[in-house]
């Protein structure tokens, strides 16, 4: 019984890929531990922003204004 060289190469490639897949599944790292609540120390900074008031930018449409995007019609 004679096998063509291409058939041998394809069988070897399939065997190598199958072996690599099995090894990858067997040696994968364990799942990380579940996320738990983080306890902050008293007085620790948090991500809650402080309330601020919004002040619109001052109108600077003067003769020396070089920003073409904030020009008002005069």
mmCIF file of the N, C-alpha and C atoms, coordinates in Angstrom:
data_MODEL
# 
_entry.id   MODEL 
# 
loop_
_atom_site.group_PDB 
_atom_site.id 
_atom_site.type_symbol 
_atom_site.label_atom_id 
_atom_site.label_alt_id 
_atom_site.label_comp_id 
_atom_site.label_asym_id 
_atom_site.label_entity_id 
_atom_site.label_seq_id 
_atom_site.pdbx_PDB_ins_code 
_atom_site.Cartn_x 
_atom_site.Cartn_y 
_atom_site.Cartn_z 
_atom_site.occupancy 
_atom_site.B_iso_or_equiv 
_atom_site.pdbx_formal_charge 
_atom_site.auth_seq_id 
_atom_site.auth_comp_id 
_atom_site.auth_asym_id 
_atom_site.auth_atom_id 
_atom_site.pdbx_PDB_model_num 
ATOM 1   N N  . UNK A 1 1  ? 0.844   -1.162 0.000  1.00 0.00 ? 1  UNK A N  1 
ATOM 2   C CA . UNK A 1 1  ? 0.000   0.000  0.000  1.00 0.00 ? 1  UNK A CA 1 
ATOM 3   C C  . UNK A 1 1  ? 0.898   1.235  0.000  1.00 0.00 ? 1  UNK A C  1 
ATOM 4   N N  . UNK A 1 2  ? 0.647   2.115  -0.928 1.00 0.00 ? 2  UNK A N  1 
ATOM 5   C CA . UNK A 1 2  ? 1.486   3.284  -1.109 1.00 0.00 ? 2  UNK A CA 1 
ATOM 6   C C  . UNK A 1 2  ? 0.676   4.554  -0.818 1.00 0.00 ? 2  UNK A C  1 
ATOM 7   N N  . UNK A 1 3  ? 1.281   5.487  -0.066 1.00 0.00 ? 3  UNK A N  1 
ATOM 8   C CA . UNK A 1 3  ? 0.626   6.770  0.224  1.00 0.00 ? 3  UNK A CA 1 
ATOM 9   C C  . UNK A 1 3  ? 1.410   7.870  -0.473 1.00 0.00 ? 3  UNK A C  1 
ATOM 10  N N  . UNK A 1 4  ? 0.685   8.835  -0.972 1.00 0.00 ? 4  UNK A N  1 
ATOM 11  C CA . UNK A 1 4  ? 1.344   9.955  -1.622 1.00 0.00 ? 4  UNK A CA 1 
ATOM 12  C C  . UNK A 1 4  ? 1.984   10.853 -0.565 1.00 0.00 ? 4  UNK A C  1 
ATOM 13  N N  . UNK A 1 5  ? 3.035   11.560 -0.916 1.00 0.00 ? 5  UNK A N  1 
ATOM 14  C CA . UNK A 1 5  ? 3.709   12.431 0.059  1.00 0.00 ? 5  UNK A CA 1 
ATOM 15  C C  . UNK A 1 5  ? 2.785   13.521 0.626  1.00 0.00 ? 5  UNK A C  1 
ATOM 16  N N  . UNK A 1 6  ? 1.897   14.052 -0.197 1.00 0.00 ? 6  UNK A N  1 
ATOM 17  C CA . UNK A 1 6  ? 0.982   15.086 0.286  1.00 0.00 ? 6  UNK A CA 1 
ATOM 18  C C  . UNK A 1 6  ? 0.054   14.530 1.359  1.00 0.00 ? 6  UNK A C  1 
ATOM 19  N N  . UNK A 1 7  ? -0.400  13.308 1.194  1.00 0.00 ? 7  UNK A N  1 
ATOM 20  C CA . UNK A 1 7  ? -1.266  12.675 2.187  1.00 0.00 ? 7  UNK A CA 1 
ATOM 21  C C  . UNK A 1 7  ? -0.524  12.498 3.508  1.00 0.00 ? 7  UNK A C  1 
ATOM 22  N N  . UNK A 1 8  ? 0.722   12.107 3.440  1.00 0.00 ? 8  UNK A N  1 
ATOM 23  C CA . UNK A 1 8  ? 1.522   11.926 4.652  1.00 0.00 ? 8  UNK A CA 1 
ATOM 24  C C  . UNK A 1 8  ? 1.705   13.265 5.369  1.00 0.00 ? 8  UNK A C  1 
ATOM 25  N N  . UNK A 1 9  ? 2.000   14.305 4.600  1.00 0.00 ? 9  UNK A N  1 
ATOM 26  C CA . UNK A 1 9  ? 2.195   15.639 5.189  1.00 0.00 ? 9  UNK A CA 1 
ATOM 27  C C  . UNK A 1 9  ? 0.904   16.133 5.829  1.00 0.00 ? 9  UNK A C  1 
ATOM 28  N N  . UNK A 1 10 ? -0.228  15.955 5.156  1.00 0.00 ? 10 UNK A N  1 
ATOM 29  C CA . UNK A 1 10 ? -1.505  16.407 5.712  1.00 0.00 ? 10 UNK A CA 1 
ATOM 30  C C  . UNK A 1 10 ? -1.874  15.625 6.971  1.00 0.00 ? 10 UNK A C  1 
ATOM 31  N N  . UNK A 1 11 ? -1.625  14.331 6.990  1.00 0.00 ? 11 UNK A N  1 
ATOM 32  C CA . UNK A 1 11 ? -1.898  13.527 8.187  1.00 0.00 ? 11 UNK A CA 1 
ATOM 33  C C  . UNK A 1 11 ? -1.003  13.963 9.346  1.00 0.00 ? 11 UNK A C  1 
ATOM 34  N N  . UNK A 1 12 ? 0.252   14.226 9.062  1.00 0.00 ? 12 UNK A N  1 
ATOM 35  C CA . UNK A 1 12 ? 1.167   14.679 10.112 1.00 0.00 ? 12 UNK A CA 1 
ATOM 36  C C  . UNK A 1 12 ? 0.743   16.042 10.651 1.00 0.00 ? 12 UNK A C  1 
ATOM 37  N N  . UNK A 1 13 ? 0.305   16.916 9.765  1.00 0.00 ? 13 UNK A N  1 
ATOM 38  C CA . UNK A 1 13 ? -0.158  18.238 10.182 1.00 0.00 ? 13 UNK A CA 1 
ATOM 39  C C  . UNK A 1 13 ? -1.410  18.129 11.047 1.00 0.00 ? 13 UNK A C  1 
ATOM 40  N N  . UNK A 1 14 ? -2.351  17.287 10.650 1.00 0.00 ? 14 UNK A N  1 
ATOM 41  C CA . UNK A 1 14 ? -3.573  17.096 11.435 1.00 0.00 ? 14 UNK A CA 1 
ATOM 42  C C  . UNK A 1 14 ? -3.248  16.506 12.806 1.00 0.00 ? 14 UNK A C  1 
ATOM 43  N N  . UNK A 1 15 ? -2.329  15.567 12.858 1.00 0.00 ? 15 UNK A N  1 
ATOM 44  C CA . UNK A 1 15 ? -1.930  14.972 14.132 1.00 0.00 ? 15 UNK A CA 1 
ATOM 45  C C  . UNK A 1 15 ? -1.259  16.010 15.034 1.00 0.00 ? 15 UNK A C  1 
ATOM 46  N N  . UNK A 1 16 ? -0.419  16.848 14.446 1.00 0.00 ? 16 UNK A N  1 
ATOM 47  C CA . UNK A 1 16 ? 0.264   17.881 15.229 1.00 0.00 ? 16 UNK A CA 1 
ATOM 48  C C  . UNK A 1 16 ? -0.731  18.901 15.774 1.00 0.00 ? 16 UNK A C  1 
ATOM 49  N N  . UNK A 1 17 ? -1.677  19.329 14.946 1.00 0.00 ? 17 UNK A N  1 
ATOM 50  C CA . UNK A 1 17 ? -2.676  20.301 15.403 1.00 0.00 ? 17 UNK A CA 1 
ATOM 51  C C  . UNK A 1 17 ? -3.571  19.704 16.483 1.00 0.00 ? 17 UNK A C  1 
ATOM 52  N N  . UNK A 1 18 ? -3.974  18.471 16.308 1.00 0.00 ? 18 UNK A N  1 
ATOM 53  C CA . UNK A 1 18 ? -4.796  17.812 17.324 1.00 0.00 ? 18 UNK A CA 1 
ATOM 54  C C  . UNK A 1 18 ? -4.063  17.664 18.640 1.00 0.00 ? 18 UNK A C  1 
ATOM 55  N N  . UNK A 1 19 ? -2.805  17.291 18.569 1.00 0.00 ? 19 UNK A N  1 
ATOM 56  C CA . UNK A 1 19 ? -2.006  17.158 19.786 1.00 0.00 ? 19 UNK A CA 1 
ATOM 57  C C  . UNK A 1 19 ? -1.841  18.507 20.479 1.00 0.00 ? 19 UNK A C  1 
ATOM 58  N N  . UNK A 1 20 ? -1.595  19.554 19.705 1.00 0.00 ? 20 UNK A N  1 
ATOM 59  C CA . UNK A 1 20 ? -1.435  20.889 20.286 1.00 0.00 ? 20 UNK A CA 1 
ATOM 60  C C  . UNK A 1 20 ? -2.729  21.353 20.950 1.00 0.00 ? 20 UNK A C  1 
ATOM 61  N N  . UNK A 1 21 ? -3.869  21.067 20.338 1.00 0.00 ? 21 UNK A N  1 
ATOM 62  C CA . UNK A 1 21 ? -5.151  21.464 20.921 1.00 0.00 ? 21 UNK A CA 1 
ATOM 63  C C  . UNK A 1 21 ? -5.406  20.734 22.232 1.00 0.00 ? 21 UNK A C  1 
ATOM 64  N N  . UNK A 1 22 ? -5.124  19.441 22.273 1.00 0.00 ? 22 UNK A N  1 
ATOM 65  C CA . UNK A 1 22 ? -5.334  18.667 23.504 1.00 0.00 ? 22 UNK A CA 1 
ATOM 66  C C  . UNK A 1 22 ? -4.404  19.157 24.607 1.00 0.00 ? 22 UNK A C  1 
ATOM 67  N N  . UNK A 1 23 ? -3.158  19.405 24.281 1.00 0.00 ? 23 UNK A N  1 
ATOM 68  C CA . UNK A 1 23 ? -2.203  19.895 25.283 1.00 0.00 ? 23 UNK A CA 1 
ATOM 69  C C  . UNK A 1 23 ? -2.626  21.269 25.790 1.00 0.00 ? 23 UNK A C  1 
ATOM 70  N N  . UNK A 1 24 ? -3.080  22.143 24.892 1.00 0.00 ? 24 UNK A N  1 
ATOM 71  C CA . UNK A 1 24 ? -3.509  23.479 25.306 1.00 0.00 ? 24 UNK A CA 1 
ATOM 72  C C  . UNK A 1 24 ? -4.711  23.409 26.240 1.00 0.00 ? 24 UNK A C  1 
ATOM 73  N N  . UNK A 1 25 ? -5.622  22.491 25.992 1.00 0.00 ? 25 UNK A N  1 
ATOM 74  C CA . UNK A 1 25 ? -6.790  22.358 26.861 1.00 0.00 ? 25 UNK A CA 1 
ATOM 75  C C  . UNK A 1 25 ? -6.429  21.751 28.213 1.00 0.00 ? 25 UNK A C  1 
ATOM 76  N N  . UNK A 1 26 ? -5.444  20.880 28.239 1.00 0.00 ? 26 UNK A N  1 
ATOM 77  C CA . UNK A 1 26 ? -5.082  20.225 29.494 1.00 0.00 ? 26 UNK A CA 1 
ATOM 78  C C  . UNK A 1 26 ? -4.235  21.104 30.404 1.00 0.00 ? 26 UNK A C  1 
ATOM 79  N N  . UNK A 1 27 ? -3.424  21.970 29.844 1.00 0.00 ? 27 UNK A N  1 
ATOM 80  C CA . UNK A 1 27 ? -2.504  22.762 30.664 1.00 0.00 ? 27 UNK A CA 1 
ATOM 81  C C  . UNK A 1 27 ? -2.940  24.214 30.813 1.00 0.00 ? 27 UNK A C  1 
ATOM 82  N N  . UNK A 1 28 ? -4.172  24.532 30.483 1.00 0.00 ? 28 UNK A N  1 
ATOM 83  C CA . UNK A 1 28 ? -4.601  25.927 30.614 1.00 0.00 ? 28 UNK A CA 1 
ATOM 84  C C  . UNK A 1 28 ? -4.636  26.314 32.092 1.00 0.00 ? 28 UNK A C  1 
ATOM 85  N N  . UNK A 1 29 ? -4.400  27.586 32.400 1.00 0.00 ? 29 UNK A N  1 
ATOM 86  C CA . UNK A 1 29 ? -4.363  28.016 33.799 1.00 0.00 ? 29 UNK A CA 1 
ATOM 87  C C  . UNK A 1 29 ? -5.760  27.966 34.419 1.00 0.00 ? 29 UNK A C  1 
ATOM 88  N N  . UNK A 1 30 ? -5.834  27.831 35.725 1.00 0.00 ? 30 UNK A N  1 
ATOM 89  C CA . UNK A 1 30 ? -7.139  27.790 36.382 1.00 0.00 ? 30 UNK A CA 1 
ATOM 90  C C  . UNK A 1 30 ? -7.839  29.140 36.292 1.00 0.00 ? 30 UNK A C  1 
ATOM 91  N N  . UNK A 1 31 ? -9.139  29.131 36.489 1.00 0.00 ? 31 UNK A N  1 
ATOM 92  C CA . UNK A 1 31 ? -9.908  30.372 36.456 1.00 0.00 ? 31 UNK A CA 1 
ATOM 93  C C  . UNK A 1 31 ? -9.458  31.278 37.599 1.00 0.00 ? 31 UNK A C  1 
ATOM 94  N N  . UNK A 1 32 ? -9.435  32.592 37.365 1.00 0.00 ? 32 UNK A N  1 
ATOM 95  C CA . UNK A 1 32 ? -9.041  33.506 38.439 1.00 0.00 ? 32 UNK A CA 1 
ATOM 96  C C  . UNK A 1 32 ? -10.111 33.522 39.536 1.00 0.00 ? 32 UNK A C  1 
ATOM 97  N N  . UNK A 1 33 ? -9.744  33.923 40.732 1.00 0.00 ? 33 UNK A N  1 
ATOM 98  C CA . UNK A 1 33 ? -10.736 33.969 41.807 1.00 0.00 ? 33 UNK A CA 1 
ATOM 99  C C  . UNK A 1 33 ? -11.802 35.021 41.517 1.00 0.00 ? 33 UNK A C  1 
ATOM 100 N N  . UNK A 1 34 ? -12.955 34.834 42.116 1.00 0.00 ? 34 UNK A N  1 
ATOM 101 C CA . UNK A 1 34 ? -14.062 35.768 41.905 1.00 0.00 ? 34 UNK A CA 1 
ATOM 102 C C  . UNK A 1 34 ? -13.712 37.127 42.507 1.00 0.00 ? 34 UNK A C  1 
ATOM 103 N N  . UNK A 1 35 ? -14.239 38.170 41.890 1.00 0.00 ? 35 UNK A N  1 
ATOM 104 C CA . UNK A 1 35 ? -14.001 39.528 42.376 1.00 0.00 ? 35 UNK A CA 1 
ATOM 105 C C  . UNK A 1 35 ? -14.813 39.746 43.642 1.00 0.00 ? 35 UNK A C  1 
ATOM 106 N N  . UNK A 1 36 ? -14.154 40.273 44.651 1.00 0.00 ? 36 UNK A N  1 
ATOM 107 C CA . UNK A 1 36 ? -14.836 40.557 45.906 1.00 0.00 ? 36 UNK A CA 1 
ATOM 108 C C  . UNK A 1 36 ? -14.859 42.056 46.130 1.00 0.00 ? 36 UNK A C  1 
ATOM 109 N N  . UNK A 1 37 ? -15.696 42.480 47.046 1.00 0.00 ? 37 UNK A N  1 
ATOM 110 C CA . UNK A 1 37 ? -15.803 43.906 47.353 1.00 0.00 ? 37 UNK A CA 1 
ATOM 111 C C  . UNK A 1 37 ? -14.489 44.404 47.958 1.00 0.00 ? 37 UNK A C  1 
ATOM 112 N N  . UNK A 1 38 ? -14.123 45.616 47.610 1.00 0.00 ? 38 UNK A N  1 
ATOM 113 C CA . UNK A 1 38 ? -12.916 46.232 48.135 1.00 0.00 ? 38 UNK A CA 1 
ATOM 114 C C  . UNK A 1 38 ? -13.323 47.172 49.262 1.00 0.00 ? 38 UNK A C  1 
ATOM 115 N N  . UNK A 1 39 ? -12.761 46.955 50.417 1.00 0.00 ? 39 UNK A N  1 
ATOM 116 C CA . UNK A 1 39 ? -13.088 47.809 51.558 1.00 0.00 ? 39 UNK A CA 1 
ATOM 117 C C  . UNK A 1 39 ? -12.113 48.976 51.592 1.00 0.00 ? 39 UNK A C  1 
ATOM 118 N N  . UNK A 1 40 ? -12.670 50.194 51.616 1.00 0.00 ? 40 UNK A N  1 
ATOM 119 C CA . UNK A 1 40 ? -11.845 51.388 51.672 1.00 0.00 ? 40 UNK A CA 1 
ATOM 120 C C  . UNK A 1 40 ? -11.625 51.792 53.121 1.00 0.00 ? 40 UNK A C  1 
ATOM 121 N N  . UNK A 1 41 ? -10.485 52.349 53.368 1.00 0.00 ? 41 UNK A N  1 
ATOM 122 C CA . UNK A 1 41 ? -10.213 52.878 54.697 1.00 0.00 ? 41 UNK A CA 1 
ATOM 123 C C  . UNK A 1 41 ? -11.037 54.138 54.908 1.00 0.00 ? 41 UNK A C  1 
ATOM 124 N N  . UNK A 1 42 ? -11.358 54.476 56.142 1.00 0.00 ? 42 UNK A N  1 
ATOM 125 C CA . UNK A 1 42 ? -12.113 55.714 56.388 1.00 0.00 ? 42 UNK A CA 1 
ATOM 126 C C  . UNK A 1 42 ? -11.339 56.920 55.862 1.00 0.00 ? 42 UNK A C  1 
ATOM 127 N N  . UNK A 1 43 ? -12.031 57.770 55.140 1.00 0.00 ? 43 UNK A N  1 
ATOM 128 C CA . UNK A 1 43 ? -11.404 58.964 54.592 1.00 0.00 ? 43 UNK A CA 1 
ATOM 129 C C  . UNK A 1 43 ? -10.666 58.737 53.294 1.00 0.00 ? 43 UNK A C  1 
ATOM 130 N N  . UNK A 1 44 ? -10.757 57.540 52.727 1.00 0.00 ? 44 UNK A N  1 
ATOM 131 C CA . UNK A 1 44 ? -10.059 57.267 51.469 1.00 0.00 ? 44 UNK A CA 1 
ATOM 132 C C  . UNK A 1 44 ? -10.779 57.959 50.318 1.00 0.00 ? 44 UNK A C  1 
ATOM 133 N N  . UNK A 1 45 ? -10.026 58.340 49.319 1.00 0.00 ? 45 UNK A N  1 
ATOM 134 C CA . UNK A 1 45 ? -10.606 59.012 48.156 1.00 0.00 ? 45 UNK A CA 1 
ATOM 135 C C  . UNK A 1 45 ? -11.469 58.033 47.371 1.00 0.00 ? 45 UNK A C  1 
ATOM 136 N N  . UNK A 1 46 ? -12.564 58.522 46.848 1.00 0.00 ? 46 UNK A N  1 
ATOM 137 C CA . UNK A 1 46 ? -13.451 57.695 46.034 1.00 0.00 ? 46 UNK A CA 1 
ATOM 138 C C  . UNK A 1 46 ? -13.562 58.304 44.648 1.00 0.00 ? 46 UNK A C  1 
ATOM 139 N N  . UNK A 1 47 ? -14.253 57.611 43.775 1.00 0.00 ? 47 UNK A N  1 
ATOM 140 C CA . UNK A 1 47 ? -14.412 58.087 42.402 1.00 0.00 ? 47 UNK A CA 1 
ATOM 141 C C  . UNK A 1 47 ? -15.626 58.985 42.244 1.00 0.00 ? 47 UNK A C  1 
ATOM 142 N N  . UNK A 1 48 ? -16.293 59.332 43.334 1.00 0.00 ? 48 UNK A N  1 
ATOM 143 C CA . UNK A 1 48 ? -17.470 60.198 43.243 1.00 0.00 ? 48 UNK A CA 1 
ATOM 144 C C  . UNK A 1 48 ? -17.010 61.627 42.987 1.00 0.00 ? 48 UNK A C  1 
ATOM 145 N N  . UNK A 1 49 ? -17.442 62.233 41.887 1.00 0.00 ? 49 UNK A N  1 
ATOM 146 C CA . UNK A 1 49 ? -16.998 63.600 41.601 1.00 0.00 ? 49 UNK A CA 1 
ATOM 147 C C  . UNK A 1 49 ? -17.682 64.607 42.522 1.00 0.00 ? 49 UNK A C  1 
ATOM 148 N N  . UNK A 1 50 ? -16.984 65.683 42.764 1.00 0.00 ? 50 UNK A N  1 
ATOM 149 C CA . UNK A 1 50 ? -17.584 66.747 43.560 1.00 0.00 ? 50 UNK A CA 1 
ATOM 150 C C  . UNK A 1 50 ? -18.450 67.605 42.655 1.00 0.00 ? 50 UNK A C  1 
ATOM 151 N N  . UNK A 1 51 ? -19.600 68.052 43.131 1.00 0.00 ? 51 UNK A N  1 
ATOM 152 C CA . UNK A 1 51 ? -20.468 68.872 42.276 1.00 0.00 ? 51 UNK A CA 1 
ATOM 153 C C  . UNK A 1 51 ? -19.827 70.231 41.997 1.00 0.00 ? 51 UNK A C  1 
ATOM 154 N N  . UNK A 1 52 ? -19.878 70.639 40.748 1.00 0.00 ? 52 UNK A N  1 
ATOM 155 C CA . UNK A 1 52 ? -19.349 71.940 40.351 1.00 0.00 ? 52 UNK A CA 1 
ATOM 156 C C  . UNK A 1 52 ? -20.385 72.640 39.494 1.00 0.00 ? 52 UNK A C  1 
ATOM 157 N N  . UNK A 1 53 ? -20.250 73.932 39.399 1.00 0.00 ? 53 UNK A N  1 
ATOM 158 C CA . UNK A 1 53 ? -21.145 74.699 38.528 1.00 0.00 ? 53 UNK A CA 1 
ATOM 159 C C  . UNK A 1 53 ? -20.432 74.927 37.210 1.00 0.00 ? 53 UNK A C  1 
ATOM 160 N N  . UNK A 1 54 ? -21.188 74.881 36.141 1.00 0.00 ? 54 UNK A N  1 
ATOM 161 C CA . UNK A 1 54 ? -20.619 75.061 34.811 1.00 0.00 ? 54 UNK A CA 1 
ATOM 162 C C  . UNK A 1 54 ? -20.635 76.537 34.455 1.00 0.00 ? 54 UNK A C  1 
ATOM 163 N N  . UNK A 1 55 ? -19.503 77.034 34.060 1.00 0.00 ? 55 UNK A N  1 
ATOM 164 C CA . UNK A 1 55 ? -19.413 78.419 33.615 1.00 0.00 ? 55 UNK A CA 1 
ATOM 165 C C  . UNK A 1 55 ? -19.070 78.410 32.133 1.00 0.00 ? 55 UNK A C  1 
ATOM 166 N N  . UNK A 1 56 ? -19.923 78.979 31.297 1.00 0.00 ? 56 UNK A N  1 
ATOM 167 C CA . UNK A 1 56 ? -19.613 79.004 29.865 1.00 0.00 ? 56 UNK A CA 1 
ATOM 168 C C  . UNK A 1 56 ? -18.381 79.865 29.598 1.00 0.00 ? 56 UNK A C  1 
ATOM 169 N N  . UNK A 1 57 ? -17.663 79.591 28.537 1.00 0.00 ? 57 UNK A N  1 
ATOM 170 C CA . UNK A 1 57 ? -16.474 80.395 28.235 1.00 0.00 ? 57 UNK A CA 1 
ATOM 171 C C  . UNK A 1 57 ? -16.856 81.830 27.903 1.00 0.00 ? 57 UNK A C  1 
ATOM 172 N N  . UNK A 1 58 ? -15.925 82.707 28.214 1.00 0.00 ? 58 UNK A N  1 
ATOM 173 C CA . UNK A 1 58 ? -16.175 84.119 27.922 1.00 0.00 ? 58 UNK A CA 1 
ATOM 174 C C  . UNK A 1 58 ? -16.125 84.350 26.416 1.00 0.00 ? 58 UNK A C  1 
ATOM 175 N N  . UNK A 1 59 ? -16.904 85.306 25.968 1.00 0.00 ? 59 UNK A N  1 
ATOM 176 C CA . UNK A 1 59 ? -16.926 85.653 24.547 1.00 0.00 ? 59 UNK A CA 1 
ATOM 177 C C  . UNK A 1 59 ? -15.670 86.454 24.232 1.00 0.00 ? 59 UNK A C  1 
ATOM 178 N N  . UNK A 1 60 ? -14.872 85.956 23.316 1.00 0.00 ? 60 UNK A N  1 
ATOM 179 C CA . UNK A 1 60 ? -13.636 86.649 22.967 1.00 0.00 ? 60 UNK A CA 1 
ATOM 180 C C  . UNK A 1 60 ? -13.604 87.023 21.489 1.00 0.00 ? 60 UNK A C  1 
ATOM 181 N N  . UNK A 1 61 ? -14.740 87.410 20.959 1.00 0.00 ? 61 UNK A N  1 
ATOM 182 C CA . UNK A 1 61 ? -14.797 87.789 19.547 1.00 0.00 ? 61 UNK A CA 1 
ATOM 183 C C  . UNK A 1 61 ? -14.296 89.222 19.370 1.00 0.00 ? 61 UNK A C  1 
ATOM 184 N N  . UNK A 1 62 ? -13.058 89.408 19.621 1.00 0.00 ? 62 UNK A N  1 
ATOM 185 C CA . UNK A 1 62 ? -12.463 90.723 19.464 1.00 0.00 ? 62 UNK A CA 1 
ATOM 186 C C  . UNK A 1 62 ? -11.607 90.768 18.214 1.00 0.00 ? 62 UNK A C  1 
ATOM 187 N N  . UNK A 1 63 ? -10.958 91.879 17.980 1.00 0.00 ? 63 UNK A N  1 
ATOM 188 C CA . UNK A 1 63 ? -10.121 92.013 16.779 1.00 0.00 ? 63 UNK A CA 1 
ATOM 189 C C  . UNK A 1 63 ? -8.910  91.074 16.807 1.00 0.00 ? 63 UNK A C  1 
ATOM 190 N N  . UNK A 1 64 ? -8.479  90.670 17.985 1.00 0.00 ? 64 UNK A N  1 
ATOM 191 C CA . UNK A 1 64 ? -7.321  89.784 18.056 1.00 0.00 ? 64 UNK A CA 1 
ATOM 192 C C  . UNK A 1 64 ? -7.717  88.314 18.224 1.00 0.00 ? 64 UNK A C  1 
ATOM 193 N N  . UNK A 1 65 ? -8.993  87.989 17.980 1.00 0.00 ? 65 UNK A N  1 
ATOM 194 C CA . UNK A 1 65 ? -9.475  86.609 18.115 1.00 0.00 ? 65 UNK A CA 1 
ATOM 195 C C  . UNK A 1 65 ? -9.008  85.801 16.908 1.00 0.00 ? 65 UNK A C  1 
ATOM 196 N N  . UNK A 1 66 ? -8.269  84.722 17.171 1.00 0.00 ? 66 UNK A N  1 
ATOM 197 C CA . UNK A 1 66 ? -7.779  83.896 16.066 1.00 0.00 ? 66 UNK A CA 1 
ATOM 198 C C  . UNK A 1 66 ? -8.467  82.534 16.010 1.00 0.00 ? 66 UNK A C  1 
ATOM 199 N N  . UNK A 1 67 ? -9.547  82.346 16.757 1.00 0.00 ? 67 UNK A N  1 
ATOM 200 C CA . UNK A 1 67 ? -10.289 81.090 16.732 1.00 0.00 ? 67 UNK A CA 1 
ATOM 201 C C  . UNK A 1 67 ? -11.500 81.253 15.821 1.00 0.00 ? 67 UNK A C  1 
ATOM 202 N N  . UNK A 1 68 ? -11.499 80.621 14.625 1.00 0.00 ? 68 UNK A N  1 
ATOM 203 C CA . UNK A 1 68 ? -12.608 80.830 13.687 1.00 0.00 ? 68 UNK A CA 1 
ATOM 204 C C  . UNK A 1 68 ? -13.873 80.069 14.070 1.00 0.00 ? 68 UNK A C  1 
ATOM 205 N N  . UNK A 1 69 ? -13.817 79.187 15.057 1.00 0.00 ? 69 UNK A N  1 
ATOM 206 C CA . UNK A 1 69 ? -14.973 78.353 15.362 1.00 0.00 ? 69 UNK A CA 1 
ATOM 207 C C  . UNK A 1 69 ? -15.898 78.952 16.415 1.00 0.00 ? 69 UNK A C  1 
ATOM 208 N N  . UNK A 1 70 ? -15.491 80.000 17.094 1.00 0.00 ? 70 UNK A N  1 
ATOM 209 C CA . UNK A 1 70 ? -16.373 80.577 18.102 1.00 0.00 ? 70 UNK A CA 1 
ATOM 210 C C  . UNK A 1 70 ? -16.852 81.980 17.725 1.00 0.00 ? 70 UNK A C  1 
ATOM 211 N N  . UNK A 1 71 ? -16.750 82.318 16.447 1.00 0.00 ? 71 UNK A N  1 
ATOM 212 C CA . UNK A 1 71 ? -17.167 83.655 16.019 1.00 0.00 ? 71 UNK A CA 1 
ATOM 213 C C  . UNK A 1 71 ? -18.683 83.767 16.019 1.00 0.00 ? 71 UNK A C  1 
ATOM 214 N N  . UNK A 1 72 ? -19.168 84.810 16.614 1.00 0.00 ? 72 UNK A N  1 
ATOM 215 C CA . UNK A 1 72 ? -20.595 85.127 16.575 1.00 0.00 ? 72 UNK A CA 1 
ATOM 216 C C  . UNK A 1 72 ? -20.828 86.138 15.462 1.00 0.00 ? 72 UNK A C  1 
ATOM 217 N N  . UNK A 1 73 ? -22.043 86.124 14.953 1.00 0.00 ? 73 UNK A N  1 
ATOM 218 C CA . UNK A 1 73 ? -22.376 87.127 13.938 1.00 0.00 ? 73 UNK A CA 1 
ATOM 219 C C  . UNK A 1 73 ? -22.519 88.468 14.631 1.00 0.00 ? 73 UNK A C  1 
ATOM 220 N N  . UNK A 1 74 ? -21.839 89.469 14.100 1.00 0.00 ? 74 UNK A N  1 
ATOM 221 C CA . UNK A 1 74 ? -21.889 90.795 14.723 1.00 0.00 ? 74 UNK A CA 1 
ATOM 222 C C  . UNK A 1 74 ? -22.535 91.785 13.798 1.00 0.00 ? 74 UNK A C  1 
# 
